[in-house]
């Protein structure tokens, strides 16, 4: 079990920040983002000992996930996610969708990051008529330190703590790690190390399986559309 400081950023917040472009605010992997968000929250609960995965009980929807009884989290997002898991035992793939589209959404995470002062939200008028809202990185120092932690693991061979290992595994699983190439040059070594950390986390593995299945479905649909 990994104890978390209640004021510490959630893994899902750090993951979203790493996937976000500093200037445009665009988030990499947006089409399958809910898998990554749901996975990050499940990993957080797992590290905190609030859920457990039954590795010996795998079905079509992946390993079965069980809620672990204990004191409620002071964080409302984690509390809601734990309650969702506790409704009934089900496969991790099902939970990725239920949590990633209901308990924690893109807007939920962005709102939290704005409240923390890590992101900045600005509303402007275009042509004096239309209001547009943009969300960009405000605290570049925090993100830079976050990237350095990931870089140290992937480039310098540093041994990661449990949370950083989970973060790297989720970046790998979501397929968005290459977007950090300016700070973390993409290479076979980086890919291999990230995959090792991904495979060490049942949550990250589940995200990868879900993303790959979605990509395959989209690709098949495109082929059908072209050939029909």
PEWOUR-V629525 format. One record per pair of residues at least 24 apart in sequence whose ideal C-beta (glycine too) atoms are under 8 Angstrom apart, sorted by the first residue. I is the first residue (numbers start at 1). J is the second residue. D is the distance in Angstrom with one decimal. If there is no record, write none. Layout:
I;J;D + I;J;D
This chain:
1;47;7.3 + 1;48;6.6 + 1;49;3.7 + 2;47;4.2 + 2;48;6.7 + 2;161;8.0 + 2;162;4.5 + 2;163;6.7 + 3;48;7.4 + 4;44;7.6 + 4;47;7.4 + 4;48;5.9 + 4;163;7.8 + 6;74;5.4 + 6;75;7.0 + 9;116;7.3 + 9;118;7.8 + 10;40;7.5 + 10;41;7.6 + 10;44;5.9 + 10;75;7.1 + 10;77;6.9 + 10;78;7.4 + 10;112;7.8 + 11;40;4.8 + 11;41;7.8 + 11;43;5.9 + 11;44;4.9 + 11;47;7.9 + 11;163;6.2 + 11;166;5.8 + 11;167;5.9 + 11;170;7.2 + 12;37;5.6 + 12;40;3.7 + 12;41;5.4 + 12;44;6.8 + 12;77;7.8 + 12;104;6.1 + 12;109;5.9 + 13;109;6.0 + 13;112;6.1 + 13;113;5.8 + 13;116;7.7 + 13;118;7.7 + 14;146;5.8 + 14;167;5.7 + 15;40;4.9 + 15;167;6.1 + 15;170;5.5 + 15;171;6.9 + 15;174;7.9 + 16;106;7.6 + 16;109;4.8 + 16;110;7.3 + 16;113;6.9 + 17;113;6.6 + 17;118;6.5 + 17;119;7.8 + 17;137;7.2 + 17;142;7.7 + 17;143;5.6 + 17;146;6.5 + 18;143;7.4 + 18;146;6.3 + 18;147;6.9 + 18;150;7.1 + 18;167;7.4 + 18;171;6.4 + 18;176;7.9 + 18;180;6.8 + 19;171;7.6 + 19;174;7.3 + 19;176;5.1 + 19;179;7.1 + 20;119;7.9 + 20;137;6.5 + 22;136;6.6 + 22;137;4.4 + 22;140;6.6 + 22;143;7.2 + 23;136;6.4 + 24;136;7.5 + 25;134;5.6 + 25;135;4.6 + 25;136;4.7 + 25;137;7.8 + 27;106;7.0 + 28;174;7.9 + 28;176;4.1 + 28;179;4.4 + 29;174;5.0 + 29;175;6.0 + 29;176;4.4 + 29;211;7.6 + 30;106;7.9 + 31;214;7.4 + 31;218;7.9 + 32;174;7.0 + 32;175;7.9 + 32;210;7.1 + 32;211;4.7 + 32;214;5.2 + 32;215;7.6 + 33;100;7.6 + 33;106;5.9 + 33;174;7.9 + 34;96;7.5 + 34;97;6.8 + 34;100;3.4 + 34;101;5.0 + 34;105;7.4 + 34;106;7.9 + 35;96;5.1 + 35;97;7.5 + 35;100;5.8 + 35;174;7.2 + 35;207;5.1 + 35;210;4.4 + 35;211;5.6 + 35;214;7.5 + 36;100;7.4 + 36;170;6.1 + 36;173;7.4 + 36;174;4.2 + 36;176;7.6 + 36;207;5.7 + 36;211;7.7 + 37;99;7.6 + 37;100;4.6 + 37;104;5.0 + 37;105;7.2 + 37;106;7.1 + 37;109;6.6 + 38;95;6.7 + 38;96;4.1 + 38;97;6.7 + 38;98;7.4 + 38;99;4.0 + 38;100;2.9 + 38;101;7.6 + 38;103;7.8 + 38;104;6.8 + 38;207;7.8 + 39;96;5.8 + 39;100;7.4 + 39;170;5.9 + 39;173;6.9 + 39;174;8.0 + 39;203;5.0 + 39;204;6.4 + 39;206;6.1 + 39;207;3.7 + 39;210;7.9 + 40;104;8.0 + 40;166;7.9 + 40;170;5.6 + 40;203;7.8 + 41;77;7.0 + 41;78;7.1 + 41;81;4.8 + 41;99;5.5 + 41;100;7.8 + 41;103;6.8 + 41;104;5.3 + 42;81;7.4 + 42;85;7.8 + 42;92;6.9 + 42;95;6.3 + 42;96;7.2 + 42;99;6.7 + 42;203;4.7 + 42;206;7.7 + 43;166;4.8 + 43;169;7.9 + 43;170;6.7 + 43;201;6.1 + 43;203;3.9 + 43;204;6.8 + 44;78;6.4 + 44;166;7.9 + 45;78;6.4 + 45;81;6.1 + 45;82;6.0 + 45;85;7.0 + 46;202;7.7 + 46;203;6.1 + 47;162;5.7 + 47;163;6.8 + 47;166;6.5 + 48;73;7.5 + 48;78;7.6 + 50;78;7.3 + 50;82;5.2 + 51;82;7.0 + 51;85;5.3 + 53;92;6.7 + 53;202;4.8 + 53;203;7.9 + 55;202;7.0 + 59;91;5.3 + 60;91;7.0 + 60;93;7.9 + 61;90;6.8 + 61;91;2.5 + 61;92;6.8 + 61;93;4.1 + 61;94;4.8 + 62;91;4.7 + 62;92;4.0 + 62;93;4.6 + 62;206;5.2 + 62;209;6.9 + 63;91;7.0 + 63;92;5.3 + 63;202;5.7 + 63;206;7.5 + 64;89;5.4 + 64;90;6.9 + 64;91;6.1 + 64;92;7.7 + 65;89;7.0 + 65;90;6.8 + 65;91;7.4 + 65;92;5.3 + 65;95;5.7 + 77;103;6.9 + 77;104;5.8 + 77;108;6.9 + 77;112;7.6 + 92;202;6.9 + 92;203;7.2 + 92;206;4.3 + 93;206;6.1 + 93;209;7.1 + 93;210;5.9 + 96;206;6.0 + 96;207;6.7 + 96;210;5.5 + 97;210;7.9 + 110;135;5.6 + 118;142;5.7 + 118;143;7.5 + 147;180;6.6 + 147;183;4.9 + 147;184;7.1 + 150;180;7.3 + 150;184;6.5 + 151;183;6.2 + 151;184;5.0 + 153;193;7.1 + 153;197;7.6 + 154;184;5.8 + 154;189;7.9 + 154;190;4.8 + 154;193;5.3 + 154;194;6.2 + 155;184;6.4 + 155;185;7.5 + 155;190;7.0 + 160;197;7.1 + 165;197;5.0 + 165;200;6.9 + 165;201;7.3 + 166;197;7.9 + 166;201;5.7 + 166;203;7.4 + 166;204;6.9 + 168;193;7.9 + 168;194;5.6 + 168;197;4.7 + 168;198;7.7 + 169;194;7.3 + 169;197;4.3 + 169;198;4.1 + 169;199;7.8 + 169;200;6.7 + 169;201;4.4 + 169;203;7.8 + 169;204;3.6 + 170;198;7.7 + 170;201;7.6 + 170;203;7.5 + 170;204;5.1 + 170;207;6.2 + 172;197;6.7 + 172;198;4.2 + 172;204;6.9 + 172;208;7.3 + 173;198;5.0 + 173;204;4.3 + 173;205;6.8 + 173;206;8.0 + 173;207;4.0 + 173;208;3.7 + 173;211;6.8 + 174;207;6.1 + 174;208;7.7 + 174;211;6.1 + 175;208;7.9 + 175;211;5.8 + 175;215;8.0
